[in-house]
Amino acid sequence: MRVSVKLFLLILLIWVTWINNGLTQTKDIWPTLAMVTFESKYDPEFMMEIKIPKISSSVEKLDGKEIEVEGYIIPLTGQVTQNHFMLSKFPQSTCFFCGKAGPESAMQVFMKNNVKIKISERKVRVRGTLLVNPKDITSLLYTLEDGVIID
């Protein structure tokens, strides 16, 4: 009888470990993407002070990697379907473009094979290749290429 209890506990431990590993693979990636600081610097070309992003090594490691991210679609045009849109950690009323969050909380998404998706207000999960842009201040910090909506 004692052996069966030990076997049961061992199986239970293996199962819990397996479940935990599965959960960590689908964890929220926004906290990692938020590991950015900004340094203010005067830019003579733009004749104004700009903020230069300094990304962490955790963010650098994600550059060029396939990720999954949940967020809200922010349309770039008035069209009902789009293959290029913004994905925000926050709903449109509190997104980066409305002034309530930082640039690290949004990314542009280019859908794989130019597939157009219907714009909605619900949260979506997108898989794609993350490109990190810490140098070009005229572009966004994050771009997701070959995006695919995951149900």
DRENDO-1510 file (C-alpha; in Angstrom, 1 decimal, always signed):
<recs>
REC; n; res; u; v; w
REC; 1; MET; +0.0; +0.0; +0.0 .
REC; 2; ARG; +2.8; +2.4; +0.8 .
REC; 3; VAL; +4.4; +2.0; -2.6 .
REC; 4; SER; +1.1; +3.0; -4.3 .
REC; 5; VAL; +0.9; +6.2; -2.3 .
REC; 6; LYS; +4.5; +7.1; -3.2 .
REC; 7; LEU; +3.8; +6.3; -6.9 .
REC; 8; PHE; +0.6; +8.4; -6.7 .
REC; 9; LEU; +2.6; +11.3; -5.3 .
REC; 10; LEU; +5.3; +10.9; -7.9 .
REC; 11; ILE; +2.8; +11.0; -10.7 .
REC; 12; LEU; +1.1; +14.0; -9.1 .
REC; 13; LEU; +4.4; +15.8; -8.9 .
REC; 14; ILE; +5.2; +15.1; -12.5 .
REC; 15; TRP; +1.8; +16.2; -13.6 .
REC; 16; VAL; +2.0; +19.5; -11.7 .
REC; 17; THR; +5.4; +20.2; -13.1 .
REC; 18; TRP; +4.2; +19.5; -16.7 .
REC; 19; ILE; +1.2; +21.8; -16.2 .
REC; 20; ASN; +3.4; +24.6; -14.8 .
REC; 21; ASN; +5.8; +24.3; -17.8 .
REC; 22; GLY; +2.9; +24.5; -20.2 .
REC; 23; LEU; +1.6; +27.7; -18.4 .
REC; 24; THR; +4.9; +29.4; -18.4 .
REC; 25; GLN; +5.2; +29.0; -22.2 .
REC; 26; THR; +2.0; +31.0; -22.7 .
REC; 27; LYS; +2.7; +33.7; -20.1 .
REC; 28; ASP; +2.0; +37.3; -20.6 .
REC; 29; ILE; +4.9; +38.8; -22.6 .
REC; 30; TRP; +4.0; +42.5; -22.0 .
REC; 31; PRO; +6.0; +42.7; -18.7 .
REC; 32; THR; +9.1; +41.6; -20.5 .
REC; 33; LEU; +8.5; +44.1; -23.4 .
REC; 34; ALA; +8.1; +46.8; -20.7 .
REC; 35; MET; +11.7; +46.3; -19.7 .
REC; 36; VAL; +12.7; +49.5; -21.4 .
REC; 37; THR; +14.0; +52.8; -20.1 .
REC; 38; PHE; +14.1; +56.1; -21.9 .
REC; 39; GLU; +16.9; +58.7; -22.1 .
REC; 40; SER; +16.0; +62.2; -23.1 .
REC; 41; LYS; +18.3; +63.8; -25.6 .
REC; 42; TYR; +18.0; +67.0; -27.8 .
REC; 43; ASP; +17.9; +66.1; -31.5 .
REC; 44; PRO; +19.1; +69.0; -33.7 .
REC; 45; GLU; +17.4; +67.4; -36.8 .
REC; 46; PHE; +14.0; +67.5; -35.1 .
REC; 47; MET; +14.9; +70.6; -33.1 .
REC; 48; MET; +13.3; +69.1; -30.0 .
REC; 49; GLU; +14.0; +66.8; -27.1 .
REC; 50; ILE; +13.4; +63.1; -27.9 .
REC; 51; LYS; +13.4; +60.0; -25.9 .
REC; 52; ILE; +15.8; +57.3; -26.9 .
REC; 53; PRO; +14.9; +53.7; -25.8 .
REC; 54; LYS; +17.4; +51.6; -23.9 .
REC; 55; ILE; +16.1; +48.0; -24.1 .
REC; 56; SER; +17.0; +45.3; -21.6 .
REC; 57; SER; +18.9; +42.1; -22.4 .
REC; 58; SER; +15.6; +40.2; -21.9 .
REC; 59; VAL; +14.0; +42.3; -24.7 .
REC; 60; GLU; +17.1; +41.9; -26.9 .
REC; 61; LYS; +16.8; +38.1; -26.7 .
REC; 62; LEU; +13.3; +38.3; -28.1 .
REC; 63; ASP; +14.4; +40.1; -31.3 .
REC; 64; GLY; +13.8; +37.9; -34.3 .
REC; 65; LYS; +12.0; +35.3; -32.2 .
REC; 66; GLU; +8.5; +33.9; -32.6 .
REC; 67; ILE; +6.2; +35.1; -29.8 .
REC; 68; GLU; +2.6; +35.1; -28.8 .
REC; 69; VAL; +1.0; +38.3; -27.4 .
REC; 70; GLU; -2.5; +39.3; -26.3 .
REC; 71; GLY; -3.8; +42.7; -26.9 .
REC; 72; TYR; -6.4; +45.0; -28.4 .
REC; 73; ILE; -6.5; +45.9; -32.0 .
REC; 74; ILE; -6.1; +49.6; -32.8 .
REC; 75; PRO; -7.1; +50.2; -36.4 .
REC; 76; LEU; -4.9; +52.3; -38.6 .
REC; 77; THR; -7.6; +53.1; -41.2 .
REC; 78; GLY; -11.3; +53.4; -41.2 .
REC; 79; GLN; -11.6; +50.0; -43.0 .
REC; 80; VAL; -13.5; +47.1; -41.3 .
REC; 81; THR; -10.8; +44.6; -42.2 .
REC; 82; GLN; -7.0; +45.2; -42.1 .
REC; 83; ASN; -3.8; +43.3; -42.6 .
REC; 84; HIS; -1.7; +46.0; -40.8 .
REC; 85; PHE; -2.8; +47.3; -37.5 .
REC; 86; MET; -1.6; +48.3; -34.0 .
REC; 87; LEU; -1.8; +45.9; -31.1 .
REC; 88; SER; -2.0; +47.5; -27.7 .
REC; 89; LYS; -1.7; +46.0; -24.3 .
REC; 90; PHE; -4.5; +48.3; -23.3 .
REC; 91; PRO; -7.9; +49.1; -24.8 .
REC; 92; GLN; -8.0; +52.0; -27.2 .
REC; 93; SER; -9.3; +54.5; -24.5 .
REC; 94; THR; -6.0; +54.0; -22.6 .
REC; 95; CYS; -3.6; +53.0; -25.3 .
REC; 96; PHE; -0.2; +54.6; -26.1 .
REC; 97; PHE; -1.6; +56.8; -28.8 .
REC; 98; CYS; -4.2; +58.3; -26.4 .
REC; 99; GLY; -1.4; +59.4; -24.1 .
REC; 100; LYS; -2.0; +57.1; -21.2 .
REC; 101; ALA; +0.7; +54.5; -21.8 .
REC; 102; GLY; +4.3; +54.3; -23.1 .
REC; 103; PRO; +5.5; +53.2; -26.5 .
REC; 104; GLU; +6.6; +49.8; -25.1 .
REC; 105; SER; +2.9; +48.9; -24.7 .
REC; 106; ALA; +2.1; +48.8; -28.4 .
REC; 107; MET; +3.4; +47.2; -31.6 .
REC; 108; GLN; +2.5; +47.3; -35.2 .
REC; 109; VAL; +1.4; +44.0; -36.7 .
REC; 110; PHE; +1.7; +42.8; -40.3 .
REC; 111; MET; -0.4; +39.8; -40.9 .
REC; 112; LYS; +1.0; +36.7; -42.6 .
REC; 113; ASN; +0.2; +36.5; -46.4 .
REC; 114; ASN; -1.5; +39.9; -46.1 .
REC; 115; VAL; -4.6; +38.2; -44.5 .
REC; 116; LYS; -7.1; +40.8; -43.5 .
REC; 117; ILE; -8.8; +40.4; -40.1 .
REC; 118; LYS; -12.0; +42.0; -38.9 .
REC; 119; ILE; -11.4; +44.8; -36.4 .
REC; 120; SER; -13.1; +44.2; -33.1 .
REC; 121; GLU; -12.9; +45.6; -29.5 .
REC; 122; ARG; -12.2; +42.2; -28.0 .
REC; 123; LYS; -8.8; +41.0; -26.8 .
REC; 124; VAL; -7.0; +38.9; -29.4 .
REC; 125; ARG; -3.9; +36.6; -29.3 .
REC; 126; VAL; -1.4; +37.0; -32.1 .
REC; 127; ARG; +1.6; +34.9; -33.0 .
REC; 128; GLY; +4.4; +36.2; -35.1 .
REC; 129; THR; +8.1; +37.2; -35.3 .
REC; 130; LEU; +9.0; +40.1; -33.1 .
REC; 131; LEU; +11.4; +42.8; -34.4 .
REC; 132; VAL; +12.8; +45.2; -31.9 .
REC; 133; ASN; +13.7; +48.7; -33.1 .
REC; 134; PRO; +15.7; +50.7; -30.5 .
REC; 135; LYS; +17.4; +53.0; -33.0 .
REC; 136; ASP; +14.9; +54.6; -35.5 .
REC; 137; ILE; +12.9; +57.1; -33.5 .
REC; 138; THR; +10.6; +57.7; -36.5 .
REC; 139; SER; +9.3; +54.1; -36.2 .
REC; 140; LEU; +7.8; +52.0; -33.5 .
REC; 141; LEU; +9.8; +50.1; -30.9 .
REC; 142; TYR; +8.1; +46.8; -31.7 .
REC; 143; THR; +6.9; +45.2; -34.9 .
REC; 144; LEU; +5.3; +41.8; -35.2 .
REC; 145; GLU; +5.7; +40.2; -38.7 .
REC; 146; ASP; +3.9; +37.2; -40.2 .
REC; 147; GLY; +1.1; +37.6; -37.7 .
REC; 148; VAL; -1.5; +34.9; -37.2 .
REC; 149; ILE; -4.6; +35.2; -35.0 .
REC; 150; ILE; -4.8; +32.4; -32.5 .
REC; 151; ASP; -8.2; +31.3; -31.3 .
</recs>
